[in-house]
């Protein structure tokens, strides 16, 4: 018994004399980075393939199969060969995405689901009428019945794109912003409280929730429908999935562009100012230590293409919002834009100066090869503890070298589908 008490005493002394650090619990491991997919400027071209086009137009009165005039035939051929994204390229990009989809926490789509010249090509390819000189002018000359058919066609195309992305990312939140081509009345043309916004609201809300489309507006997620901002101007403010204490503010900055007009062709400074006031309110409503991402389509700063063409500096936006973000540099962890079709990572340019604001600006390269770029989507690595972008990888499509670079075939050509390869960008 005495020997047992002696052994117990020794054990007690050993425990008491153990270093304090050995008894302190180890800190929890740092959270692992999460993966997101950044997409932009899909610019689906349904006019490339007449059979695919027919699936989106829906039932309509038969149109006599008359030989088109040379002028109309030229426009129809132009629409088939638009250097945008035929359905085959879109499906190819989704096939490249799917093996990676299971590890993706969320997806951003920063605008322009529809191809360029969408209204004119609808007139030429579906109505089979010789179109006007511009997209905006085309909508104004459509009859009421033709406008209804066009609006249905736009809705069907947007529904198709969002459904394909939903199938590629089941149960994964997808966040959409609108681009200048995303409208049912022409490029850069959109009304506040437009029917297009009301009809697309269930698709966008369902994508945010990661669920199939809701059947009625009453089913919209509460955080999306709280203020009706999507139905008003294509904007919303929601929690950002997988990033604690972080929100995503999405707004349609096409209303701020110098080329924006209403569907009737009028200027609309009131909506631009209302959009800026809404963005200001969202920023002012951030809670202490809350983080935020901002997403829109058109970046602030100088439009180099237009500036070179016109030989003087031209801004992307008539109403620059970057100054509104300057007081929130500690909260805004990333801004996401598109429109240029080119990958870039820089700092937010300050309005009316050569200075920058210390907020990261990510330009997302497009799926569409319209600007001569390779079709691309982006895999982003993000630190969930800080909601900051750590690094990203570009997944690009290229045809075989014998094809002479990337040129998607015309409707009557036959070339192999592209192969998609990874190009890691430098860590940031």
C-alpha positions as CSV (number, residue, x, y, z in Angstrom):
1,X,0.0,0.0,0.0
2,X,2.8,2.4,0.9
3,X,4.4,1.6,-2.5
4,X,1.2,2.5,-4.3
5,X,0.8,5.8,-2.5
6,X,4.4,6.7,-3.4
7,X,3.7,6.0,-7.1
8,X,0.5,8.1,-7.0
9,X,2.4,11.0,-5.4
10,X,5.0,10.8,-8.2
11,X,2.3,10.9,-10.9
12,X,0.7,13.9,-9.2
13,X,4.0,15.8,-9.0
14,X,4.7,15.0,-12.7
15,X,1.3,16.5,-13.7
16,X,1.8,19.6,-11.6
17,X,5.3,20.2,-12.9
18,X,4.4,19.7,-16.6
19,X,4.9,22.9,-18.7
20,X,1.9,25.1,-18.8
21,X,2.1,25.3,-22.6
22,X,1.6,21.5,-22.8
23,X,-1.8,21.9,-21.1
24,X,-3.0,24.8,-23.4
25,X,-5.3,23.6,-26.2
26,X,-3.8,23.9,-29.6
27,X,-5.3,26.7,-31.8
28,X,-7.8,25.6,-34.4
29,X,-6.3,25.1,-37.8
30,X,-6.6,27.9,-40.3
31,X,-9.6,27.4,-42.7
32,X,-8.7,26.0,-46.0
33,X,-9.1,28.2,-49.1
34,X,-12.3,27.8,-51.0
35,X,-12.8,27.7,-54.8
36,X,-15.1,29.9,-56.8
37,X,-15.7,30.0,-60.6
38,X,-15.8,33.4,-62.2
39,X,-17.6,33.6,-65.6
40,X,-18.4,36.5,-67.8
41,X,-19.6,37.6,-71.3
42,X,-21.0,34.2,-72.4
43,X,-22.7,36.0,-75.3
44,X,-24.7,32.9,-76.4
45,X,-25.3,33.1,-80.2
46,X,-28.4,31.1,-81.0
47,X,-28.4,32.3,-84.6
48,X,-25.4,30.1,-85.4
49,X,-27.5,26.9,-85.7
50,X,-31.0,27.1,-87.1
51,X,-32.1,23.9,-85.4
52,X,-31.0,25.3,-82.0
53,X,-32.6,28.6,-82.8
54,X,-35.9,26.9,-83.3
55,X,-35.9,25.5,-79.8
56,X,-35.8,29.0,-78.4
57,X,-38.3,30.8,-80.6
58,X,-41.3,28.8,-79.5
59,X,-44.5,28.3,-81.6
60,X,-45.3,31.1,-84.0
61,X,-47.1,31.7,-87.2
62,X,-45.4,30.1,-90.1
63,X,-43.2,32.4,-92.3
64,X,-43.3,31.7,-96.0
65,X,-40.0,30.2,-97.2
66,X,-39.1,33.0,-99.6
67,X,-35.7,33.5,-101.0
68,X,-34.2,36.4,-99.0
69,X,-33.1,39.5,-100.6
70,X,-29.3,39.8,-101.0
71,X,-29.2,42.4,-98.2
72,X,-31.2,40.1,-95.8
73,X,-29.2,37.1,-96.8
74,X,-26.0,39.0,-95.9
75,X,-27.3,39.9,-92.4
76,X,-28.4,36.3,-91.8
77,X,-25.0,35.1,-92.8
78,X,-23.4,37.7,-90.6
79,X,-25.5,36.5,-87.6
80,X,-24.6,32.9,-88.1
81,X,-20.9,33.8,-88.1
82,X,-20.9,36.3,-85.2
83,X,-17.6,35.8,-83.3
84,X,-19.6,35.0,-80.2
85,X,-20.5,31.7,-78.4
86,X,-22.4,29.1,-80.4
87,X,-24.2,26.6,-78.3
88,X,-21.5,24.0,-79.0
89,X,-18.8,26.2,-77.5
90,X,-21.1,27.0,-74.5
91,X,-21.6,23.3,-73.9
92,X,-17.9,22.6,-74.3
93,X,-17.1,25.2,-71.6
94,X,-19.6,23.5,-69.3
95,X,-18.1,20.1,-70.0
96,X,-14.7,21.5,-69.0
97,X,-16.2,23.0,-65.8
98,X,-18.2,19.9,-64.6
99,X,-15.2,17.8,-63.4
100,X,-14.3,20.8,-61.1
101,X,-17.8,21.7,-60.0
102,X,-18.0,19.5,-56.9
103,X,-15.2,21.6,-55.2
104,X,-16.7,25.0,-56.1
105,X,-18.4,26.9,-53.3
106,X,-20.1,29.5,-55.5
107,X,-20.1,31.0,-59.1
108,X,-20.2,34.6,-60.3
109,X,-21.5,35.6,-63.7
110,X,-20.7,39.2,-64.4
111,X,-23.0,39.9,-67.2
112,X,-23.7,39.6,-71.0
113,X,-25.5,36.3,-71.4
114,X,-26.8,37.3,-74.8
115,X,-24.8,37.8,-78.0
116,X,-24.1,41.0,-79.7
117,X,-26.6,42.3,-82.3
118,X,-29.3,40.2,-80.6
119,X,-32.3,42.3,-81.7
120,X,-31.1,42.8,-85.3
121,X,-30.3,39.1,-85.7
122,X,-33.7,38.2,-84.3
123,X,-35.3,40.4,-86.9
124,X,-33.2,38.9,-89.7
125,X,-33.2,35.2,-88.6
126,X,-36.7,34.8,-87.0
127,X,-38.9,37.6,-88.4
128,X,-36.9,37.4,-91.7
129,X,-37.2,41.1,-92.2
130,X,-34.3,43.3,-93.2
131,X,-33.1,44.9,-89.9
132,X,-32.4,48.4,-89.0
133,X,-28.8,49.7,-88.8
134,X,-28.5,49.3,-85.0
135,X,-29.9,47.1,-82.2
136,X,-31.6,50.0,-80.5
137,X,-33.2,51.3,-83.7
138,X,-34.4,47.8,-84.5
139,X,-36.5,47.5,-81.3
140,X,-38.2,50.8,-82.0
141,X,-39.5,49.6,-85.4
142,X,-40.9,46.3,-84.2
143,X,-44.7,46.0,-84.1
144,X,-46.3,45.2,-80.7
145,X,-46.7,41.5,-81.6
146,X,-43.1,41.4,-82.8
147,X,-41.9,42.9,-79.5
148,X,-43.9,40.3,-77.5
149,X,-42.2,37.6,-79.6
150,X,-38.8,39.1,-79.1
151,X,-39.3,39.5,-75.3
152,X,-40.3,35.8,-75.1
153,X,-37.2,34.9,-77.2
154,X,-35.0,36.8,-74.8
155,X,-36.6,35.2,-71.8
156,X,-36.2,31.7,-73.3
157,X,-32.5,32.3,-74.1
158,X,-31.8,33.6,-70.6
159,X,-33.7,30.6,-69.1
160,X,-31.7,28.2,-71.2
161,X,-28.3,29.7,-70.2
162,X,-29.2,29.7,-66.5
163,X,-30.6,26.2,-66.7
164,X,-27.4,24.9,-68.2
165,X,-25.3,26.6,-65.5
166,X,-27.6,25.2,-62.8
167,X,-27.2,21.7,-64.2
168,X,-23.4,22.2,-64.2
169,X,-23.4,23.4,-60.6
170,X,-26.2,21.6,-58.8
171,X,-27.0,23.0,-55.3
172,X,-24.3,25.7,-55.7
173,X,-25.1,29.4,-55.4
174,X,-24.7,31.3,-58.7
175,X,-24.7,35.1,-58.6
176,X,-25.7,37.0,-61.8
177,X,-25.1,40.6,-62.8
178,X,-26.6,42.1,-66.0
179,X,-24.6,43.3,-68.9
180,X,-25.3,45.9,-71.6
181,X,-26.6,43.1,-73.9
182,X,-28.9,41.7,-71.3
183,X,-32.1,43.4,-72.2
184,X,-35.3,42.8,-74.1
185,X,-35.3,46.1,-75.9
186,X,-31.7,46.5,-77.4
187,X,-28.1,46.9,-76.5
188,X,-27.6,49.4,-73.6
189,X,-31.4,49.9,-73.5
190,X,-33.3,49.1,-70.4
191,X,-36.1,50.7,-68.3
192,X,-36.3,50.7,-64.6
193,X,-39.0,48.4,-63.4
194,X,-38.9,46.7,-66.8
195,X,-40.9,43.5,-67.7
196,X,-37.5,41.8,-68.5
197,X,-36.4,42.4,-64.9
198,X,-39.6,41.1,-63.4
199,X,-39.5,37.9,-65.6
200,X,-35.9,37.1,-64.9
201,X,-36.2,37.7,-61.1
202,X,-37.3,34.0,-60.4
203,X,-34.3,32.7,-62.4
204,X,-31.8,34.8,-60.6
205,X,-33.3,34.2,-57.2
206,X,-33.3,30.4,-57.7
207,X,-29.7,30.6,-58.8
208,X,-28.7,32.4,-55.6
209,X,-30.5,29.8,-53.6
210,X,-29.0,26.9,-55.6
211,X,-32.4,25.5,-56.3
212,X,-34.6,24.9,-59.4
213,X,-36.5,28.0,-60.6
214,X,-39.3,29.2,-58.4
215,X,-42.7,29.2,-60.1
216,X,-43.9,32.6,-58.7
217,X,-42.3,35.7,-57.4
218,X,-43.7,34.9,-54.0
219,X,-41.1,32.1,-53.8
220,X,-38.2,34.4,-54.1
221,X,-35.6,34.1,-51.3
222,X,-36.3,36.7,-48.7
223,X,-32.8,38.3,-48.9
224,X,-33.2,38.8,-52.6
225,X,-36.8,40.1,-52.7
226,X,-36.7,42.2,-49.6
227,X,-36.5,45.6,-51.4
228,X,-37.4,44.5,-54.9
229,X,-34.2,46.0,-56.2
230,X,-33.7,43.4,-58.9
231,X,-37.2,44.1,-60.3
232,X,-36.4,47.8,-60.1
233,X,-32.9,48.0,-61.5
234,X,-31.3,44.6,-61.7
235,X,-29.5,45.0,-58.3
236,X,-29.4,43.1,-55.0
237,X,-27.5,42.6,-51.8
238,X,-27.2,39.1,-50.3
239,X,-24.9,37.1,-48.0
240,X,-22.0,35.6,-50.0
241,X,-21.9,31.8,-49.7
242,X,-19.0,30.1,-47.8
243,X,-17.5,33.5,-46.8
244,X,-18.5,34.3,-43.2
245,X,-19.7,37.8,-42.4
246,X,-19.5,38.8,-46.0
247,X,-22.1,40.2,-48.4
248,X,-22.2,40.5,-52.2
249,X,-23.6,43.7,-53.7
250,X,-24.6,43.3,-57.3
251,X,-25.9,46.2,-59.4
252,X,-26.6,47.0,-63.0
253,X,-24.2,49.8,-63.9
254,X,-25.4,49.9,-67.5
255,X,-27.7,52.6,-66.2
256,X,-24.6,54.6,-65.5
257,X,-23.1,54.2,-69.0
258,X,-23.0,57.1,-71.5
259,X,-24.8,54.9,-74.1
260,X,-27.7,53.9,-71.9
261,X,-31.2,54.8,-73.1
262,X,-34.6,53.7,-72.1
263,X,-36.5,51.2,-74.3
264,X,-38.1,54.2,-76.0
265,X,-34.7,55.8,-76.7
266,X,-34.7,58.5,-74.0
267,X,-32.0,59.6,-71.6
268,X,-32.6,58.5,-68.0
269,X,-30.4,60.3,-65.5
270,X,-33.0,59.8,-62.8
271,X,-32.5,56.0,-62.7
272,X,-28.7,56.5,-62.8
273,X,-28.9,58.7,-59.7
274,X,-31.3,56.3,-58.0
275,X,-28.9,53.5,-58.6
276,X,-26.0,55.4,-57.1
277,X,-28.2,56.3,-54.1
278,X,-29.1,52.6,-53.7
279,X,-25.4,51.6,-53.7
280,X,-24.6,54.3,-51.2
281,X,-27.3,53.0,-48.9
282,X,-26.0,49.4,-49.1
283,X,-22.5,50.5,-48.2
284,X,-23.8,52.6,-45.3
285,X,-25.8,49.6,-44.0
286,X,-22.7,47.4,-43.6
287,X,-22.3,46.3,-40.0
288,X,-19.0,46.9,-38.1
289,X,-16.3,44.5,-39.3
290,X,-18.5,43.2,-42.1
291,X,-16.8,42.5,-45.4
292,X,-18.3,43.0,-48.9
293,X,-17.7,42.1,-52.5
294,X,-19.0,44.3,-55.3
295,X,-20.0,43.0,-58.8
296,X,-21.2,44.8,-61.9
297,X,-20.6,44.5,-65.6
298,X,-18.9,47.7,-66.8
299,X,-15.7,48.6,-65.0
300,X,-14.9,52.2,-63.9
301,X,-12.0,53.9,-65.5
302,X,-10.9,54.7,-69.1
303,X,-12.2,52.8,-72.1
304,X,-9.0,52.3,-74.1
305,X,-10.7,51.0,-77.2
306,X,-13.0,54.0,-77.5
307,X,-10.3,56.4,-76.5
308,X,-8.0,55.2,-79.2
309,X,-10.8,55.2,-81.7
310,X,-11.9,58.8,-80.9
311,X,-8.4,60.1,-80.1
312,X,-9.4,61.5,-76.7
313,X,-10.0,59.9,-73.2
314,X,-13.4,58.2,-73.0
315,X,-14.7,56.9,-69.7
316,X,-16.6,53.6,-69.5
317,X,-19.2,55.2,-67.2
318,X,-20.9,58.6,-67.3
319,X,-21.7,58.4,-63.6
320,X,-18.6,56.9,-61.9
321,X,-19.3,55.1,-58.7
322,X,-15.7,54.3,-57.6
323,X,-15.6,57.3,-55.3
324,X,-18.5,55.9,-53.3
325,X,-16.3,52.9,-52.4
326,X,-13.3,54.9,-51.2
327,X,-14.5,55.3,-47.6
328,X,-15.0,51.5,-47.4
329,X,-11.5,50.3,-48.3
330,X,-11.4,48.2,-45.1
331,X,-14.7,46.5,-45.9
332,X,-14.6,46.0,-49.7
333,X,-12.4,42.9,-50.3
334,X,-13.0,42.5,-54.1
335,X,-14.7,44.1,-57.0
336,X,-15.6,42.0,-60.0
337,X,-16.2,43.3,-63.5
338,X,-16.2,42.1,-67.1
339,X,-17.1,43.8,-70.5
340,X,-13.6,44.1,-71.8
341,X,-13.4,40.2,-72.4
342,X,-9.8,40.3,-71.1
343,X,-8.4,39.0,-67.8
344,X,-6.9,41.6,-65.5
345,X,-6.1,42.3,-61.8
346,X,-5.5,45.8,-60.7
347,X,-6.6,48.5,-58.3
348,X,-9.9,50.4,-58.6
349,X,-9.2,53.7,-60.5
350,X,-10.3,56.9,-58.7
351,X,-12.7,59.1,-60.5
352,X,-11.3,62.0,-62.5
353,X,-7.7,61.3,-61.6
354,X,-4.7,59.1,-62.3
355,X,-4.8,57.8,-58.8
356,X,-6.1,54.5,-57.6
357,X,-8.2,53.4,-54.6
358,X,-6.7,50.5,-52.6
359,X,-9.5,48.1,-53.5
360,X,-8.8,45.1,-55.8
361,X,-10.5,45.1,-59.2
362,X,-10.8,41.7,-61.0
363,X,-11.7,41.8,-64.7
364,X,-13.0,38.4,-65.8
365,X,-12.1,37.1,-69.2
366,X,-15.0,36.0,-71.4
367,X,-16.3,32.8,-72.8
368,X,-17.0,34.6,-76.0
369,X,-14.0,35.0,-78.3
370,X,-15.5,38.2,-79.8
371,X,-12.5,40.4,-78.9
372,X,-10.0,38.0,-80.3
373,X,-9.4,36.4,-76.9
374,X,-9.4,32.7,-76.1
375,X,-12.6,31.6,-74.5
376,X,-11.9,31.4,-70.7
377,X,-13.4,30.8,-67.4
378,X,-11.6,31.4,-64.1
379,X,-11.0,29.3,-61.0
380,X,-10.4,31.5,-58.0
381,X,-8.8,30.6,-54.7
382,X,-10.3,32.6,-51.8
383,X,-9.3,32.9,-48.1
384,X,-12.6,32.4,-46.1
385,X,-11.1,34.0,-43.0
386,X,-10.5,37.3,-44.8
387,X,-12.7,37.0,-47.9
388,X,-9.7,38.0,-50.1
389,X,-8.7,36.6,-53.5
390,X,-5.5,34.5,-53.0
391,X,-4.8,33.4,-56.6
392,X,-6.6,32.2,-59.7
393,X,-6.2,29.9,-62.7
394,X,-7.4,30.6,-66.2
395,X,-9.0,27.7,-68.0
396,X,-8.8,28.5,-71.7
397,X,-10.1,26.9,-74.9
398,X,-7.9,26.5,-78.0
399,X,-8.2,24.6,-81.2
400,X,-5.3,22.6,-82.6
401,X,-2.4,24.7,-83.9
402,X,-3.2,23.5,-87.4
403,X,-6.5,25.4,-87.2
404,X,-4.5,28.6,-87.0
405,X,-5.4,29.7,-83.5
406,X,-8.9,30.0,-82.0
407,X,-11.7,30.6,-84.6
408,X,-14.9,28.8,-84.0
409,X,-16.3,27.4,-87.3
410,X,-19.1,28.9,-89.2
411,X,-22.4,27.0,-89.3
412,X,-21.4,25.0,-92.4
413,X,-17.8,24.2,-91.3
414,X,-16.6,21.2,-89.4
415,X,-13.8,21.6,-86.9
416,X,-13.0,19.6,-83.8
417,X,-14.2,21.0,-80.4
418,X,-11.7,23.0,-78.4
419,X,-9.5,21.6,-75.7
420,X,-9.4,23.4,-72.4
421,X,-6.1,23.9,-70.6
422,X,-5.1,25.5,-67.3
423,X,-2.9,28.6,-67.0
424,X,-2.2,29.5,-63.3
425,X,-1.9,33.2,-62.7
426,X,0.5,34.6,-60.2
427,X,-0.6,34.6,-56.6
428,X,-2.0,37.9,-55.3
